[in-house]
Amino acid sequence: MAAIVFIVFAICLILCFPIVSSLALSSIWPALMGVRAAPKVTALIRSTFGGADTIAILAVPLFILAGMLMARGGISKKLFDVFAYFLGKRTAGMPCAAIATCLFYGAISGSGPATSAAVGAMTIPVLTELGYDKDFSACMIATAGSLGVIIPPSIPFVLFGLATGASVGSLFIAGIIPGILIGLCLMLYAYVYCKRNGEDKEKVRANYEKIQERGFIKLFADSFWALVSPIIILGGIYSGLTTPTEAACISVFYSLFVSLFIYRTIKIGDIWEIIISSVKGYAPLCFILAVATAFSRVLTLLRAPQDISAFMAVHISSPELFLFAIVILFFLLGMVMDTGPAIVIMAPIFMPTLQLMHISLIHFGVILVVCLAIGLVTPPFGLNLFVTAPMVGTPVMTLGKKTIPFIGVFMIAVFLITYIPALSLMFL
C-alpha cells in the first residue's frame, strides 16, 4: 500500500495536478481503500493543521520577507562594489566578484531565486558591458544563485529541521564550509573560462579605476550595514542568544531599519507591497508543509520508512553506496520538484536508514539541500534559469544547455561534500 501511495502521487504529478492536491489525494487514498492501518480522514486533517501550527515554521516567511526587503533596498549593489574593489583587476575578477556577491547575499536572503534576481539584475548588465558573453554571465549567476539555499540562513535547512527534528542551528553551521567550497569551485571555472576565451582588458581596467576612485573607506562605509547583516543575524543563532525564528524576526526589523533610514532605498508606502509579495511567495509553501505532514504520517503508519530501510539494508551494502544513490536520486528529483516540497516529503522517509548506517542526520541534511540546489539550474524546473533568462533574452532551454559546465563543477563539489563529512561537521 505504501508503494501504491507513491504511485498515486506520481500519477497526479504526471497529470499536472498541483503538488498540494497530489499530496492530499495520495494521503487519503489508503483510507478510501479501507486499509486497516491507514489513518482516518479526521486524523489527517488534525495532522495537516498541526503541520502548520508550529513556532519554528515562522522562520520561513520571516526570512522571505527580510530577503525581499534587502533586495528592494539595493543591498546587492553595495556588496558587489566591495568585492569588485578587491577582485576587479585580476583575471576573471569581475565574474568572481559576482559569485562572491551571490555567496554573501545568500546569507541575507536564504533563497536561490531571490539571490539570482537581486544579484543578476545588477551584475549581468555590468558584465555584459565589460565584454563578457551574456549567456555565460546569466548561467554563472543562475548557478551561483543556488548558494542562496546553502549558505545560512537557509530556508531549506529550516524545512529540513521541521521535517526531521534536526537542529536548525547545527544545520546552519554545517552549511557554511560547503557553500564556500561550491563558490570557490565556481570561481575556479570562471577563471579557466576567462583564460581560455579572453577578456576585454581595457574595459575591465577602466571599470576598476572608476571603482578605485571612490576609495576603500567610502566603499566600506557605504556597504558596512550590508556587510554586517549576516553577522548580526547568524551571530545570535551561533552564540545561542536567539533561536532561528527569533533571528528571522530580528532580520526583518534590521532590513527594514537599514533600507528605510540608512540607505533610504524604500519608502513607508512600499512596505505593504513588499509584505504582499512575501505572503504570495510563502502561502503555497505553507500549504505544502501542512499537507506534507499528513502525507508523512500516512507513510509512517504504513511502515514505508521501515520498508525502505530494510530494502536498502539488503540491496545496498555500504554507507558510501547509499550516499551515492541519495546524490543521484535527489539530483534527479531536483529537476522536477521544488526544494521545499522535496525535503518535507522525502527527508523523513530515510531517517531509519540513516540510523541503520550510522550516518549523521546533519551531514545528510547538507547533502540533500546541496543536491536539490542543483535542481534550481537544471531543466525542466530550473527556477533560477527562469529568473535570469529574461535578463539576457535567451530561451530557458538554450540557457540550460550552456549551464552544463557549471553543473559539472557543482557536482564535483557535491561529491567532495558527500564523502568528506568533516566539511560539514568540523564546527559541530
C-alpha positions as CSV (number, residue, x, y, z in Angstrom):
1,M,0.0,0.0,0.0
2,A,2.9,2.4,0.7
3,A,4.1,1.8,-2.9
4,I,0.6,2.5,-4.2
5,V,0.6,5.8,-2.3
6,F,3.8,6.8,-4.1
7,I,2.3,5.6,-7.4
8,V,-0.9,7.7,-6.9
9,F,1.3,10.7,-6.0
10,A,3.5,10.2,-9.1
11,I,0.4,9.9,-11.4
12,C,-1.1,13.1,-10.0
13,L,2.2,14.9,-10.7
14,I,2.3,13.5,-14.3
15,L,-1.3,14.7,-14.8
16,C,-0.1,18.2,-13.8
17,F,-2.1,18.3,-10.5
18,P,-0.8,20.9,-8.1
19,I,1.6,19.4,-5.5
20,V,-0.8,20.1,-2.7
21,S,-3.6,18.3,-4.4
22,S,-1.3,15.4,-5.3
23,L,-0.2,15.1,-1.6
24,A,-3.8,15.3,-0.3
25,L,-5.2,12.8,-2.7
26,S,-2.4,10.2,-2.1
27,S,-2.7,10.8,1.7
28,I,-6.4,9.9,1.8
29,W,-6.2,7.1,-0.8
30,P,-5.4,4.3,1.8
31,A,-8.4,5.4,3.9
32,L,-10.7,5.4,0.8
33,M,-9.5,1.9,0.0
34,G,-10.3,0.7,3.5
35,V,-6.8,-0.1,4.6
36,R,-6.8,-1.1,8.3
37,A,-3.5,0.6,9.2
38,A,-4.4,3.9,7.4
39,P,-5.4,6.9,9.5
40,K,-8.9,8.3,9.2
41,V,-9.6,11.4,7.3
42,T,-10.3,13.3,10.6
43,A,-6.8,12.3,11.9
44,L,-5.3,13.5,8.6
45,I,-7.0,16.9,9.0
46,R,-5.6,17.2,12.5
47,S,-2.1,16.3,11.2
48,T,-2.5,18.9,8.5
49,F,-3.3,21.7,10.9
50,G,-0.6,20.5,13.3
51,G,2.0,20.7,10.5
52,A,1.3,24.4,10.0
53,D,0.9,25.3,13.7
54,T,4.5,25.4,14.9
55,I,6.7,28.2,16.1
56,A,9.7,27.1,14.1
57,I,7.8,27.4,10.8
58,L,7.5,31.2,11.3
59,A,11.2,31.5,10.4
60,V,10.4,30.7,6.8
61,P,8.1,33.6,6.0
62,L,10.2,36.0,8.1
63,F,13.4,35.1,6.2
64,I,11.5,35.5,2.9
65,L,10.3,39.0,4.0
66,A,13.8,40.0,5.1
67,G,15.2,38.9,1.8
68,M,12.7,40.9,-0.1
69,L,13.4,44.0,2.0
70,M,17.1,43.6,1.3
71,A,16.5,43.1,-2.4
72,R,14.4,46.2,-2.7
73,G,16.9,48.1,-0.5
74,G,19.6,47.7,-3.2
75,I,21.9,45.7,-0.9
76,S,23.4,43.6,-3.7
77,K,24.9,46.6,-5.5
78,K,26.7,47.7,-2.4
79,L,28.1,44.2,-1.8
80,F,29.2,43.9,-5.4
81,D,31.2,47.1,-5.3
82,V,33.2,45.9,-2.3
83,F,34.1,42.6,-3.9
84,A,34.9,44.3,-7.2
85,Y,37.3,46.6,-5.4
86,F,39.4,43.7,-4.3
87,L,39.0,41.3,-7.3
88,G,38.2,43.6,-10.2
89,K,41.6,44.0,-11.7
90,R,42.5,40.3,-11.7
91,T,41.8,37.7,-14.4
92,A,38.1,36.8,-14.1
93,G,37.9,39.3,-11.3
94,M,34.5,40.7,-12.1
95,P,32.8,37.3,-12.6
96,C,34.4,36.1,-9.3
97,A,33.1,39.3,-7.6
98,A,29.6,38.5,-8.9
99,I,29.9,34.9,-7.5
100,A,31.2,36.3,-4.2
101,T,28.2,38.7,-4.1
102,C,25.8,35.7,-4.6
103,L,27.7,33.9,-1.8
104,F,27.3,36.8,0.6
105,Y,23.8,37.8,-0.5
106,G,22.7,34.2,0.2
107,A,23.5,34.8,3.8
108,I,20.9,37.6,3.7
109,S,18.1,36.2,1.5
110,G,18.2,32.4,2.2
111,S,16.6,31.9,-1.2
112,G,18.1,30.8,-4.5
113,P,15.7,32.6,-6.9
114,A,15.8,35.8,-4.7
115,T,19.7,35.7,-4.8
116,S,19.6,35.2,-8.6
117,A,17.1,38.0,-9.1
118,A,18.8,40.6,-6.9
119,V,22.4,39.9,-7.9
120,G,21.6,39.1,-11.6
121,A,19.6,42.3,-12.2
122,M,22.6,44.4,-11.1
123,T,25.6,42.4,-12.3
124,I,24.6,40.9,-15.6
125,P,24.3,44.3,-17.4
126,V,27.7,45.3,-15.9
127,L,29.4,42.0,-17.0
128,T,27.8,42.3,-20.5
129,E,29.0,45.9,-20.8
130,L,32.5,44.8,-19.9
131,G,32.5,42.3,-22.8
132,Y,31.6,39.0,-21.1
133,D,29.3,36.8,-23.0
134,K,25.7,37.4,-21.8
135,D,24.8,33.7,-21.7
136,F,27.9,32.9,-19.7
137,S,27.0,35.7,-17.3
138,A,23.4,34.5,-16.9
139,C,24.4,30.9,-16.4
140,M,27.0,31.9,-13.8
141,I,24.6,34.0,-11.8
142,A,21.9,31.3,-12.0
143,T,24.3,28.7,-10.7
144,A,25.9,30.9,-8.1
145,G,22.4,32.0,-7.0
146,S,21.8,28.4,-5.8
147,L,24.2,29.2,-3.0
148,G,21.3,31.1,-1.5
149,V,19.7,27.9,-0.3
150,I,23.0,26.5,1.1
151,I,24.6,29.5,2.9
152,P,22.8,30.2,6.2
153,P,20.2,31.4,7.0
154,S,18.9,28.8,4.5
155,I,15.1,28.3,4.2
156,P,15.6,24.6,3.1
157,F,17.6,24.0,6.2
158,V,14.7,25.3,8.3
159,L,12.4,23.0,6.4
160,F,14.7,20.0,6.9
161,G,14.8,20.7,10.6
162,L,11.0,20.9,10.7
163,A,10.6,17.6,8.8
164,T,13.2,15.6,10.7
165,G,13.7,17.3,14.1
166,A,17.3,18.1,13.4
167,S,18.8,21.2,15.0
168,V,18.4,24.2,12.6
169,G,21.3,26.0,14.2
170,S,23.6,23.0,13.6
171,L,22.4,22.8,10.0
172,F,23.2,26.5,9.5
173,I,26.7,25.9,10.9
174,A,27.2,22.8,8.7
175,G,26.2,24.7,5.6
176,I,29.0,27.4,5.8
177,I,32.0,25.4,4.5
178,P,30.1,23.5,1.8
179,G,28.7,26.8,0.5
180,I,32.1,28.4,0.4
181,L,33.6,25.4,-1.3
182,I,31.0,25.5,-4.1
183,G,31.6,29.2,-4.5
184,L,35.3,28.6,-4.9
185,C,34.8,25.8,-7.4
186,L,32.6,28.2,-9.5
187,M,35.3,30.9,-9.3
188,L,37.9,28.4,-10.5
189,Y,35.7,27.5,-13.5
190,A,35.2,31.3,-14.2
191,Y,39.0,31.8,-14.1
192,V,39.6,28.9,-16.6
193,Y,36.8,30.2,-18.9
194,C,38.2,33.7,-19.0
195,K,41.8,32.4,-19.5
196,R,40.5,30.3,-22.4
197,N,38.2,32.9,-24.0
198,G,40.0,36.1,-23.1
199,E,38.7,39.3,-21.6
200,D,38.5,42.9,-22.7
201,K,41.3,44.1,-20.5
202,E,40.8,47.8,-21.4
203,K,37.2,47.9,-20.4
204,V,37.9,45.9,-17.2
205,R,40.8,48.2,-16.3
206,A,38.7,51.3,-16.9
207,N,35.8,49.9,-14.8
208,Y,38.2,49.0,-12.0
209,E,39.7,52.5,-12.0
210,K,36.2,54.0,-11.6
211,I,35.6,51.8,-8.6
212,Q,39.0,52.6,-7.1
213,E,38.4,56.3,-7.4
214,R,35.7,56.1,-4.8
215,G,38.3,54.8,-2.3
216,F,38.1,51.9,0.0
217,I,37.0,53.9,3.0
218,K,34.0,55.4,1.2
219,L,33.1,52.0,-0.3
220,F,33.3,50.2,3.1
221,A,31.3,52.9,4.9
222,D,28.6,52.7,2.2
223,S,28.5,48.9,2.4
224,F,29.0,48.5,6.1
225,W,25.4,47.9,7.1
226,A,25.0,45.3,4.3
227,L,28.2,43.5,5.3
228,V,27.4,43.2,9.0
229,S,23.8,42.0,8.5
230,P,24.7,38.3,8.3
231,I,26.9,38.7,11.3
232,I,24.1,40.2,13.3
233,I,21.5,37.6,12.2
234,L,23.7,34.5,12.4
235,G,25.8,35.6,15.4
236,G,22.6,35.4,17.5
237,I,22.0,31.9,16.4
238,Y,25.5,30.6,16.8
239,S,26.0,32.2,20.2
240,G,22.8,30.7,21.5
241,L,21.2,34.1,22.2
242,T,18.4,33.6,19.7
243,T,16.5,30.8,18.1
244,P,16.4,30.7,14.2
245,T,12.8,32.0,14.4
246,E,13.9,34.9,16.7
247,A,16.8,35.6,14.4
248,A,14.5,35.7,11.4
249,C,12.3,38.3,13.2
250,I,15.4,40.4,14.0
251,S,16.5,40.2,10.3
252,V,13.1,41.7,9.3
253,F,13.4,44.7,11.6
254,Y,17.1,45.1,10.8
255,S,16.4,45.0,7.0
256,L,13.5,47.4,7.4
257,F,15.6,49.9,9.5
258,V,18.6,49.9,7.2
259,S,16.5,50.2,4.0
260,L,14.2,52.9,5.4
261,F,16.5,55.1,7.5
262,I,20.1,54.5,6.5
263,Y,20.1,53.7,2.7
264,R,16.7,55.3,2.2
265,T,16.1,53.0,-0.8
266,I,12.5,52.2,0.1
267,K,9.6,54.3,1.4
268,I,6.9,53.6,4.0
269,G,4.4,53.2,1.2
270,D,6.4,50.4,-0.3
271,I,6.3,48.2,2.8
272,W,2.7,46.9,2.2
273,E,3.5,45.8,-1.3
274,I,6.7,44.0,-0.1
275,I,4.6,42.2,2.6
276,I,2.1,41.1,0.0
277,S,4.8,39.8,-2.3
278,S,6.3,37.8,0.7
279,V,2.9,36.3,1.5
280,K,2.4,35.3,-2.1
281,G,5.8,33.6,-2.0
282,Y,5.1,31.8,1.3
283,A,1.5,30.8,1.0
284,P,1.9,27.9,-1.4
285,L,4.8,26.6,0.6
286,C,2.8,26.8,3.8
287,F,0.0,24.6,2.3
288,I,2.6,22.1,1.1
289,L,4.2,21.9,4.5
290,A,0.9,21.4,6.2
291,V,-0.3,18.6,3.8
292,A,3.1,17.0,3.7
293,T,2.9,16.5,7.4
294,A,-0.3,14.4,6.9
295,F,1.4,12.6,4.0
296,S,4.4,11.7,6.1
297,R,2.1,10.4,8.9
298,V,0.3,8.1,6.4
299,L,3.7,6.7,5.2
300,T,4.8,6.2,8.8
301,L,1.7,4.2,9.7
302,L,2.1,2.1,6.5
303,R,5.7,1.4,7.6
304,A,7.2,2.9,4.4
305,P,10.3,4.2,6.1
306,Q,11.0,0.8,7.7
307,D,10.4,-1.0,4.4
308,I,12.7,1.3,2.5
309,S,15.3,0.9,5.3
310,A,15.0,-2.9,5.0
311,F,15.3,-2.7,1.2
312,M,18.4,-0.5,1.5
313,A,20.0,-2.9,4.0
314,V,19.5,-5.9,1.7
315,H,20.5,-4.3,-1.6
316,I,22.9,-1.5,-0.6
317,S,25.8,-2.9,1.4
318,S,27.7,0.2,2.5
319,P,27.0,3.8,3.6
320,E,29.2,5.0,0.7
321,L,27.0,3.3,-1.9
322,F,23.8,4.6,-0.1
323,L,25.1,8.2,-0.2
324,F,25.9,7.8,-3.9
325,A,22.3,6.6,-4.5
326,I,21.0,9.6,-2.5
327,V,23.0,12.1,-4.5
328,I,21.7,10.7,-7.8
329,L,18.1,10.4,-6.5
330,F,17.9,14.0,-5.2
331,F,19.8,15.4,-8.2
332,L,17.1,13.9,-10.5
333,L,14.3,14.9,-8.0
334,G,15.5,18.5,-8.1
335,M,14.9,18.6,-11.9
336,V,11.1,18.1,-11.4
337,M,10.3,19.3,-7.9
338,D,11.0,22.4,-5.8
339,T,13.4,22.2,-3.0
340,G,10.9,22.7,-0.2
341,P,8.4,20.0,-1.1
342,A,11.2,17.5,-1.9
343,I,12.6,18.0,1.5
344,V,9.5,17.8,3.6
345,I,8.2,14.8,1.6
346,M,11.3,12.7,1.2
347,A,13.6,13.5,4.2
348,P,11.7,11.7,6.9
349,I,11.5,8.6,4.9
350,F,15.2,7.9,5.0
351,M,15.7,8.5,8.8
352,P,15.6,4.8,9.8
353,T,18.2,4.1,7.1
354,L,20.5,6.8,8.4
355,Q,20.3,5.3,11.9
356,L,21.0,1.8,10.5
357,M,24.1,3.0,8.6
358,H,25.3,5.4,11.3
359,I,25.1,8.5,9.0
360,S,24.9,11.9,10.7
361,L,21.5,13.5,10.2
362,I,23.1,16.9,9.9
363,H,25.5,15.7,7.2
364,F,22.6,14.1,5.4
365,G,20.7,17.3,5.5
366,V,23.6,19.2,3.9
367,I,23.9,16.6,1.2
368,L,20.2,16.7,0.5
369,V,20.0,20.5,0.3
370,V,23.1,20.8,-1.9
371,C,21.8,18.2,-4.3
372,L,18.4,19.9,-4.6
373,A,20.2,23.3,-5.0
374,I,21.5,22.0,-8.4
375,G,17.9,21.5,-9.4
376,L,17.5,25.3,-9.4
377,V,19.6,25.3,-12.6
378,T,18.6,22.0,-14.3
379,P,15.6,22.0,-16.7
380,P,12.7,21.5,-16.8
381,F,12.2,23.0,-13.3
382,G,15.4,25.2,-13.1
383,L,13.7,28.1,-11.3
384,N,16.9,30.2,-11.4
385,L,17.1,29.8,-15.1
386,F,13.6,31.3,-15.4
387,V,14.8,34.2,-13.4
388,T,18.0,35.0,-15.4
389,A,16.9,34.0,-18.9
390,P,14.7,37.1,-19.4
391,M,17.6,39.3,-18.3
392,V,19.6,38.3,-21.4
393,G,16.7,37.4,-23.8
394,T,17.8,33.8,-24.2
395,P,15.3,30.8,-24.1
396,V,15.4,28.9,-20.9
397,M,16.3,25.6,-22.5
398,T,19.1,27.1,-24.5
399,L,20.5,28.7,-21.3
400,G,20.1,25.3,-19.6
401,K,22.4,23.6,-22.1
402,K,25.0,26.3,-21.6
403,T,24.8,25.8,-17.8
404,I,26.1,22.2,-18.1
405,P,29.8,23.1,-17.3
406,F,28.7,25.0,-14.2
407,I,26.6,22.0,-13.2
408,G,29.6,19.7,-13.7
409,V,31.7,21.8,-11.4
410,F,28.9,22.0,-8.9
411,M,28.7,18.2,-8.9
412,I,32.4,17.8,-8.2
413,A,31.9,19.9,-5.1
414,V,28.8,17.8,-4.1
415,F,30.8,14.6,-4.1
416,L,33.5,16.2,-2.0
417,I,30.9,17.3,0.5
418,T,29.3,13.9,0.4
419,Y,32.4,11.8,1.1
420,I,34.3,14.2,3.3
421,P,31.8,14.6,6.2
422,A,34.3,16.9,8.1
423,L,33.5,19.7,5.6
424,S,30.0,19.8,7.1
425,L,30.7,18.7,10.6
426,M,34.1,20.3,11.5
427,F,32.5,23.1,13.6
428,L,29.9,20.8,15.4
